[in-house]
């Protein structure tokens, strides 16, 4: 079994998967290098198409503290909405679970 496949199977959490698998697939030394290269903040100043960004403060994937809020606010092409809850892309919730239990 190749090293990347083994690392993928043994990753205990998302950050470990990003660090040991995804970053290697794209040619980076680790997740921090990958994140710096693909982060939206390097692209935000150059966006000229009107863009709506919806950010949930409780997003378990994109931590609110790392969302480039100020960069989006400086760009006149952004409309930014921030909510206290909402998760990440809604797929972490079972729409029939009335207790709003997260499934991740």
Number of C-alpha atoms within 10 A of each C-alpha: 5 6 10 15 11 12 15 16 11 12 15 10 8 11 14 16 18 19 20 23 22 18 18 15 11 10 10 17 13 17 19 13 14 18 14 11 12 10 14 14 17 12 10 18 14 10 13 11 9 10 15 12 11 13 22 18 18 15 18 14 11 14 13 16 8 9 15 14 16 9 15 21 13 11 16 13 17 18 13 13 11 13 12 11 11 17 19 17 12 11 11 16 18 13 11 8 9 8 9 11 12 13 8 7
